[in-house]
């Protein structure tokens, strides 16, 4: 992600592949196979110069870099200028693939990371679904999308069960807040002021929340070094990804 970019990025597109989907991934046909297969299809069948999307996410949580980020993708016809195209592998129409937790995390992480990198926000103008655009790349009126009146004019992409469903209202209620939280986490990880402290109790309980009433998840021994990401009252949070709290008096 440290490459220099000459094109200006103004929007992140979210799609689903529809096919291949979760059932396509087998022992014999892993993630690389399907990246190659999509690339092949896009070049030979669609006549594109490369695979359409810039990035693919997988059920495993893995992220595959595809068309160079600095190249305009083939994602939403007529609306690709300034876009980064993410294809989330799967069929997220209702009744089809159940998105794995790893996949969810990965999609949220990726959208958040791109927002940070390109100074974007999780808002309907800047993080978009294919479903919100007509076949010429013009945005449908918002009410038409929210009232499910798009009909056959456009695909359901990224799926009518993607993080709830594919309307703008529900993206704002479900999808965008998750990205916003992840952006906050990413910024706090980067914060240089997270202090690293030493455990000064012989055995220190790590609890699932900031208080004695929370259960002990594990213990750490005297002399261990921990990073304090945030504090609440007398308690310190020592993980940035999960709830792990210790009593601050035992850190120095
Ligand atoms: Zn799409």
Boltz pocket constraint, residues with backbone or C-beta under 6 A from the ligand:
constraints:
  - pocket:
      binder: B
      contacts: [[A, 14], [A, 15], [A, 16], [A, 75], [A, 130], [A, 155], [A, 157], [A, 158]]
      max_distance: 6.0
